[in-house]
């Protein structure tokens, strides 16, 4: 699986330097289910994603929904196990990060992310 570095260009901060890319059917479906808790710098970028669920997860994560231009359209800080996001028809990506990453980096709706 490809690994990328994700930066919030609007704030000049790094969100993760070991972000795996889920760009095929099975990795997108599985997401982080069964994966150990993320550490700082880790994450998962899910392509072709308009919403996420936390069913079968054992820990909370931060989620940023991004449009085709990599602009943040919604944030879900500390999305807990058993919960789910709303569907975002304008989203193209979901960026899943360790809890606290969005607050630590000051990431807000409208910010531009790059990788």
Helices and strands as residue ranges (DSSP letters): E 3-8, E 13-22, H 25-30, E 42-47, E 61-66, E 72-79, E 93-98, H 101-105, E 113-114
